[in-house]
Amino acid sequence: MAGPQTAPFLDGNALPKRWQHRRIFTIVESDLGSNPDTVSGVMMNFLATWAAWRADPARCERLHFVSTRAPLSAPIDSHQVSDSDTALANTHAHVTLARTLAEAWPMPVPGMHRLEFEGGRVTLTLIFSGRDNSNTNADSLSALVLRADALYLTLQTAPTESAKQDRTTFALCKTLGRIADDNATFAAQVNAAQATALRSALAQSGFVCADASPAMSANQTTQARLMLTGQFMPRWRVRRHDPLTPLNVSERHAIVIGAGLAGCALIERLAARGWRITSLERHAEVAQEASGNPAGVFHPMLSRDDNVAARLSRAGFLYARQRWAALVSSGQPLVHDAGGLLQLAENTDEANAIAEMLKTLGYPAAYASAMSRSEAQCLAGLPVMQGGCFFRHGGWIDPTSLCSAQYATAGTQLERHLGVDVSRIAPEGDQWQVFDASGNIVARAPVVIVANAHDAARIAGLRYAPTQSVRGQLTLLPASIAPDTLPHLRIPVIGNGYAVPLAHGVTLTGATYDIDDFDSALRPDSQHENLTRLSRLLPSLTLPACLPEIGGRVAFRCVTSDRLPLCGNLADETLALAHASQLNGAHLADLPRARGLYGAFAFGSRGLIWAALAAELIAAQIEGEPLPVERELADAIDPARFLLRALRQGKVP
C-alpha cells in the first residue's frame, strides 16, 4: 500500500502549531495534475494528519479534512490494513486509525461523502467523481464551499504534457485562491520539471512561495520530487465573495422552532457542536404532525441524468444512515428496519428502463440493483406486479423514535418548551425575539431557525417562499384482514403507493396526495384509494368484500413549487426589495441575508432523508465549516432562490 510521504505536508503547513487553540481548522487536499492518487495516498495524508491532531494537547476543537483526490473506483476495506503495513506507519495506533477509516469508507457512488470520527471532532469529506470521469479535479474544487486554512497539493504529470498542464494548473490555482482563507498556507509536492510552472500559477493567484526543498530522492533529475511551500497573501482582492465565515455571536445559543424531523435533527447537530438550544414546539410532544406517522420509508431517488433531486436524495440518504448509526451506537433506541426496500415499476417498459438506467449509472449492488419480477417476488415474499429496483440499505423507520433519540442526545444543552404556539419573530440588536400567540416574548437568542413546516414562512415573514400543503392519508391494515398475504410481506414495497410490514403483522399503506386539501378527518374514499393501489402492488392480496373499520392517519406535507426543500440562511427580503433595481442580475451570493435567521422546511415526503443533511448544512453555515454538499446542491435548496427569480424577472413591487 505505497503512498507519498506525508510528514512534509504537515511540516510545510507549520502543523500542528497553526491549528493550536483554534475552534475550527480546515485542510483541503487536491491533485493539481490529471492523475488522481490512489486511495492509499488519501489514507496516508489523512491518517498522518489525524494522528498528529490526536497527539497534540493544544489541538483545534474541530478538524476538517477535505479531499478531492479519492478515486471512485477504488474503495478500500479493513482487510487491506495489517499491523505490518509499513507504508501506513509502524505504530499500532496508526494501524488502528487506518482500520477505523477503512471500515467507514463510503459506498463508491458519485458525490460528496462526509465521514465523522472522534465524536464529530474530526471530519473527512471525500468528493467522488463519476465513473466516466466527467467531473475533473477543477470541478471538484469549484464545488467546495469552505474556507481553507491549509492546502495539501500534489502535481504529478509527465513533462510531455506540460503545455496543457500549465493551463490546467493555472485554472486550479485560481480556484484555490477563491477558497483560501487569509494567510492560508500550502505545501505542494511537484516534479522538478513542473516546479517553475506551479510557482508561477500560484503567484498569479495570490500565493507567495518560499524556496523549494527536496521531497524525496529520485534517480533522475526530471523525476525528482520537490516540496513548494508558501502562504496566501494576495496584493489585492479579486474575489467577489469571501469564503464562508463563522457567524459572530455573543453567545452560542440558538432557538429552534418546531420539533419534528427537521427541528430535532437541527437540535442534535447543534448540540454536537456545543451549542445551547431552546426548542419551541406548539404540541405537547415532539413529532406530532407529519413526523408522527407510524413509519416512513427511506431510499434514494434514481434519475437517468442524475439530476439535482437525485443527487440531493443520495447525499441525504447516505448521511442520514450515518447519523442513525451514530445514534444507535450511543445507546439511543430507534424503531427501524434497514433490511432493504423494493421499488416496483408500473409496467414492463418501465422495468426495462430501470434496468438499463442502473446499468448506465454503474451503481454498486450495495446501493441499487435491478430486479426481475421473479427476483423481486423472492425478496418480497409475495407475488408482485413487476420487477424494479432493490435498495439494499433502504427500509423503514418510526419517525417519532428518531425525533426522540435526537432530542435525548442534546441532554442538558436543550431547553424544552412544549405547548408554545409561536406567532412571529423580530430582531432586537444582535438578538432575535420570539413571540407567542398572546404577544409575549418566550425566548431570545442570536440565532433562530424556523423548522415548523407550513408555519415557517409566515413566522419568518417571508413573501418569496412559495409552499403548498399536501394532505396525506395512510391506512393501517391488521394481519386479520388478509392473514394469507399481509403477514408474509418481508420488506417494504413501493411504487404507486407503498406497503410497509410493521410489528404484529400490521401493514402500513398509502398515502394519498391531496393538494391544498385541509380535511384532517379519515375519509372512506381515501382508504379505498390506498387499498386499490396496494392491490396493484401485491396482486395476490385478497381483501374481504366488507371491510371492518380500519385505522389510519392524516398528516399534511409541506412542499415547494419545485419540490426541493428550503434550507439555509434566509434572505433579508426587505433590504433586497429596497435595492431591487441593483439586484435584477444578481446571484444568490449577492442577496442580503437576515443575520442569524435560518430555515429548514418544505421537505415534502422526504423528511427522513433530507432532515439530517439540512441540519448539518445549517450548522456548517453558522460555524463557518465546509458545507456537506456541493455548491450546486446548496444553491438548489437555498431559501432565497425564489426571491432571486422574482428579482431577475422583475416580479417585485
BELDAJO-V37871 format. One line per field, one symbol per residue. ss: DSSP state (@ for helix, = for strand, . for the rest). psi: psi as a letter, one per 40 degrees, with the letter a starting at -180 (. if undefined). A space follows every 10 residues. Layout:
ss->???
psi->???
//
This chain:
ss->......@@@@ @@....@@@. ...======= =.......@@ @@@@@@@@@@ @@@@@..... .======... .......@@@ .......... .@@@@@@@@@ @@@@...... =======@@@ .=======.. ......@@@@ @@@....=== =====...@@ @@@@@@@@@@ @@@@@@@@@= ========== =@@@@@@@@@ @@@@..===. ..====.... @@@.====== ==........ .......... ..=====... @@@@@@@@@@ @....===== =........@ @@...===.. .......@@@ @@@@@@@@@@ @@@@@@@@@. .....==... ====...@@@ @@@@@@@@@@ @.......== =.@@@@@@@@ .......=== =...===.@@ @@@@@@@@@. @@@=====.. .=======.. ======.... =====.==== ..@@@@@@@@ ......==== =======.@@ @@...@@@.. .===...=== =.@@@.==== ...==..... ...@@@@@@@ @@@@@@@... .......... ========== .....===== =.@@@@@@.@ @@@....@@@ ..======== =.....@@@@ @@@@@@@@@@ @@@....... @@@@@@.... @@@@@@@@.. ...
psi->giiiiddddd ddefieddeh eidhhhhhhi heaehiiidd dddddddddd ddddehefii dhhhhhheeh idegiiidee hidegeddie iddddddddd dddehiigii ahhhhhiffe ehhhhhhhii defdhidddd ddehhihhdi hhihhgiide eddddddddd ddddddddeh iheiiihhhi iddedddddd dddeeehhha iiihdiiidi deeihihhia ihgieihehd hiihiihhid ighihhhhfa dddddddddd ddeeihhhhh heieiifebd eeidiiihii iihdefaddd dddddddddd ddddddddde ehhhhihfei hhhiididdd dddddddddd dfiidddhii hidddddddd eiiidiabhh hdeaaiihdd dddddddddd beehhhgifh hhdiiiihbe ihhhiadeei heiiidhhhh ffbdedddde fhdfghiihh hhhihhhidd dgdecdeehd iihibgaihh haifehhhia iighhfhehe ihhddddddd dddddddgee hhiidhhihi iaihihihii deeiihhahi igddddddfd deeefiided hiihhehiig ifebefdded dddddddddd ddefihieii ddddddehee ddddddddef fi.
//
